[in-house]
Amino acid sequence: MINFRYIAKNKDGEPIEGSIEAETEAAASKLLISKEIFPITIDVKSSGGIPFLNRISQKNKVFLIRQLATFIKAGLPISSALKTLQEQNPDKKVKEMVGQITRSVDGGSSLSAAMAGFPRTFNQIDVTLIKTGETTGSLDSALVRMADNLENSYKITKKIRGAMAYPAFLLIVVLAVLAVMMIYVLPQMETLYKGFNAQLPLLTRIVLAVSKAFVKYGLIFLAIIALAIYGIRRYIATRNGRFFWDGLKLKVPIINDFMKNVYLSRFSRTMAGLVGSGVSILEALNIVGKAVGNVIYASALLDATEKVKSGIPLSKPLEDNTNLFPPIVYQMVRVGEQTGEIDTMLDNLATYYDDEVDNFVKSMTSIVEPVMIVFMGVIIGLILIAIMLPIYSLVSVIK
């Protein structure tokens, strides 16, 4: 049994949170709904261990699913395909996980049920796609669609990380240079000036005071920062904190448009994958709400689910919430509903928002890099002036 933490609404529409034990995330969701508790988000509750040690990387997951799809499409039985994957993959954690999945399948379990035993790697969306593929006899197509979704998500994540890599590297180098100058170079200047009973220039004294404060209280300062980060993370883990944090991401200028594009891309891509694999709109909405990664969107999709249950087309509740779903979203969903190709429309929508995210990352990279260079140049320039001033003044001090 796995311990899940959830944020949900009760039958009166009031937000609640708690934990529940179940075999899978889907089972936890059904159990909550049977108690008239409607989940907004369900996450695996942290045990005492280190989470990232118990999961494989997104890159390895994409590679694994893509290869499995290829083997099954080529006609290999599931068990043989899994054994081949286990033998070929060099990653120890992947080999161990695939080995356990293989043993479960050999013991009579379905592939989806075996994958559900690894909730840190295969979420509810993955398990539902595989289960639908098994039910409809199109497992290879379900795996290909799953791999495509994972690959698109991985590309976006990689682009964002790549955009931040250079500014982060530049910041680290500059901080290292500043630390050497302030901790080792400036104190020597102070000692030299004291030998002549002279006073350092004002800028140098200010920088030196900052340097001394950092050396003397640096550990306390870092401890305060660490405690602040820990406190913020603990607050965000609560229901109120999660709603505040996710709401803030949708309100901060510049960032809000980017985050909305990311969430809408996830919504469109995941919804298209589930509906295209044969999952009902209602079940897909329940799953997608938890996959978007924002409780504000999850709550809106939960409300949309209730309206769809009463016979209202999905495009209508999306249209009623234009703060989260722009006109292009509900218009394309409406076209999909009218033509019976809602998965195709959602795929097109996901491609559009992927391009929007890509363009934003490129434009921000072109802006952030020169701004960072100028900012760091000003900081280093001030430190250099603080060092050079006493050197140039040394002649007059000696006289």
N, C-alpha and C positions, 0 to 999 in steps of 0.2 A: 504493500500500500504506500502511496506517495502523499505527502502532506502538501496541500495547496493553500495559498493565501488568496482571498478574493475581495474585490470591491463590487458591490451589487446594489440593487434597489429592491425593497420589499413590496408587497402587494399594494401598499398605500403610496408608492413612489418615493419613499424616503431612502436616502443613501445609507448603506450599512457596510461593514467590513468584518472579516473573520477568517477562519481557516477550516478546512475540511479534508478528510482522508478519502482517497479513491484510487482505483487502479490506473486511470488515465485522466487527462484533462477533460475529455469528452464525458467520461463517467461522472466526474465532479460537477460538470455543468448540468447534466441531467438530474443528478441528485439534488442540486440546489433548486432547480426549476420545480421538481416534485414537491419541494417545501415552500413553493410560492416565493422563492428568492430568485431574482433575475440578474445574473452576473453581467458586470460591465468588463471587468478584467479578472483573469485567473492566472496566477503565476505559481511556479514551484516554490514552496517555502524553503528558505535557506536552512541547510543543516549546519553543523559546526565546521564543515570542511571548506575548501577553497573552490568556489564554483567553476572557475575556468579550467581547473584540472580535470573536471568530469565531463567535458564536452570537447568535440572536435571543432577545428576551425571551419569557417564558412567556405573557404576555398576547398578544403578537403571534402566537405559535404557536397558541394557542387560537382566535384570530380567523381565522387562515389556514386551519386544518383545518375549522372550522365553515363557512366560506364555500365551501371546496372541496366539502364534503359536500352543501351546498345546490345548487351548480351541477351536480354529477354526478347528484343525485337529480332535478333538473329536466330531465335528458336531454342535457346538453352533453357532447361528447367530452372526454376527459381533457386533451388538448392545448389545446383551446379554453378550458376552464375555467382551466387554469394561466395562459394568456396574459391572460385577463380579470383574474385575481388580480394578475398582475404590473403591469398597467396601473393598477389601482385602488389598490394599496397605496402609501401615501406614504413608507414606511420604505425607505431606500436599501439596507440590508443584506438586507431581505426581498425586494425587487425583484431584487437580484443573485442571490440564492439560487434564487428561483422561476424566474428566467431560465435558470439552469444546469440545473435539473430539467426545464424545458420542452424544452430542446435535447436532453437525454438521452432523453426520451420520444419526441420527434420522430425521433431517431436509431434507434429500435427498442427502447429499454430499457423495462422495466416501471416503473411508478410506485414500487413498493417498492425496486427496485434503484437508481433515481435518488435516492430519499430516503436510502438507505443511504450515499450518498456524502457525507452531512453528519451524521456521528455525534455532533457536539456539539449538534445540534438534534434529530435524530430517533434515539432510542435503539433498542435491539433490540426492545423491546415495540412501539414504533410501527411499525417495519419489518415485524414478524411479523403484526401486525393487518392492515396494508395487503396484505401478500402473501397472507394467508388470504382476505381479501375478494376479491382478484383471482382466486384459485383457485376459490372457490365462487360467483363471479358476484354477490357482494353487497358490492361496494366501497363503495357509498353508506352501507350499514348499518354497515360496519366503520369508516368515517370518522366517522359520528355517534357511535358508541360511543367511539372514540378521543377525539373532542372532549369528550364528557361526562366521561371519565376525567381529561383534562387540566384541564377547567374545575373539577372538584371539588378536584383537587390545588391548583390556583391559588387557589381560595377559601380553603382551609385556610392556605396560605402567607400570603395577604393578611391574614387575620384575626390571625395570629401577629404579623406585622410591624406591623399597626395597633395591636395591644395594647401593643407596645413603643415606639411612636412618641412618645406623650405623656411617659412617664417619661424617655425619652432626651432629648427636647427640654428638659424641666425640669432634668435633670442638666447639660446644656450651659450653660443660662442661669445656673444657680447657680454653676457652676465659673468662668464668665466674671466674675460679680460678685465672687466670692471673690478671683480673681486681681487685679482692680483694687484691691480693698481692701488686700490683703496686700502688693502690689508698690508701690503709689503712696501710699496713705493712711497706713499705719502707719509707714513710714520718716520721713514728715514729723513725726509725733508724736515719734519718737525724737530727731530733730534739735532740736525745740523743747525737749524735756526736757533735752537735753545743754546747751543754752544757759543753763539754770538750775541746772546741776550736780545734777540730781535723777534719781532712778531710777524707771523705768516700773513699773506694777503687774505682779505675777507673771504673770497670764494674758496680758497684752499682750506681755511678754518672750518667753513660750513661742511665741505665734503669730508674733511677729516673727522668732524663731530659725528657725521652719519656713519662713517667707517667704524669709529670706536663703539658707537651704540650697537651696530650690527654685530661686532665681535663680542661685545659684553652680553648683549641680550638676544643674540641670534637664535639660540636654542629655544628660548622662551617665546620669541616671535613665531618661530616655526611650529612650536607646540600649539600656540593660539590658533594659527591657521589650520592645523590638522584637526583641532577640536571643533573649529567652526565648520569645516567641511563635513566632519562626522555628524555634527548636529543638524546641518542642512539635509544631509542624506537621510537621517533618521526621520526628519520632519516630512520629507518628500515621500517616504515609505508609508505615511499615514494617509487616510482618506482625504482629509482637508488639505494636507500638504501636496498630495498628488494632483488634486483639482487645481490648486493654486499654481503649481509649477507648470502643468500642461496648459493652463489658461494663459500664463505669462508668455509662454512660447508663441502663442497666437496673437499677442498684443504688442510685443516689442517691435518697433519699426525696423524695416529691412529684413530682419530675421523672420518675422511672422509670415511674409509671403513665401519665403523659402521653405519654412516648416509646413505650411499648408500644401505646397506642391509635393513635398515628400509624403505627407499623409494621404493625399489624394492619389498619388501614384501607387502607394501600397493598397489603398482601398480598391482601385480599379484593377490592378494586376491580380490581386488575390481573389477578388470577386469573379473576374473573368476566368481564372483557373478553376475555381470551384464549380461555377455554373457550366462552363464548357466541359467539365468532366461528368456532368450529370447530377450534381448536388442541387437540391431544391433552393429556391431563392431565400426561403425562411431560414433554412439550416446554414446557408452560406452567410447570411447577414449576422447570425449569431456568432459564427466563427470569425468573420472579418472584423467585427467590432473589437475583438480581443487582439487582432493582429496589427491594427493600425498603429498602435503604440501611443495613443493619447486618449485619456479618459473622457475628454470633452466630445471627441468624435465617437468614442465607444457608446457614450450615453445617447447621443443623437441617433446612432444606428440601432440602438436598443428600442428607442421610441419609434423609429421607422419600421422595425420588425413588428411591433404591436399593431401598427396601422395596416401593414401588408396582410397581417393575419385576418383583419376585418374586411379584406377584399379591395383595398385601395392600391393602385399601382405604385411601385417603388419610386417612380419619378416625382410623385406628388409630395411625399414628406421631405424629399431632397430639395424640392423647389421651395418648400416652406421654411427651409433653413439655409438661406443664401449666405449667411455669415460664414458657414463652413463649406457649403457646396455651391460654387459659382454656377452661372447659367449654363455654361458649356457641359457641366456634369449632368444635370437633370435633363437637358435637351437631348444629349446623346443617349442617355438611359431610356428616355421616352421613345426615341427612334428605334432603339433596340427592342423595346416592348412591342412596338407596332409591327416591326418586321420579323420578330421572332429570332433575332440575332443579337441578343443583349450581350453575349460573351464577346462577340466580334467588336461591338461598339465600345465595350469596356477595355478591350485590348488596345484599340486605337486611342482611347482616352489615356491609358497608362503610358503609351508611347509618347503622347503629347506632353504629359507631366514629367516623364523621364528627360525629355529634351529641355523642358523648362528648368529642371534641377541642374542639368549639365551646363546650360547657358549661365545660370546664376553662379555656379562654382567657377566657371572660366572667368566671368567678369569680376568676381570677388578676388580671385587670384591675381588678376592684373592690377587691381586696386590695392590689395593688402600688401603685396611685396614692396612696391615703392614707398608706401606709407611707413612700413616697418623699417626700411632702409633709412629713410629720412629721420624717423624718430630715434633710432639707435645711433645714427650719426650725430644728432644733437646731443644725446646723452654722453657719448664718447668724447665729443668735442668739448663739452663742459669739464669733463674729468681731465682731459689733456691740458686745457687752459689752467685748471687748478694745479696741475703738476708743473707746467712750464712757467707760470707766473713767479713762483719762488726761485726758479732757476735763473730767470732773467734779472730778478731783483737781488740775486746773491752778490753781485759785484758791489752794489751800493751798500749792502749790509756789511760786507767785509771792510769797506772803507770807513 
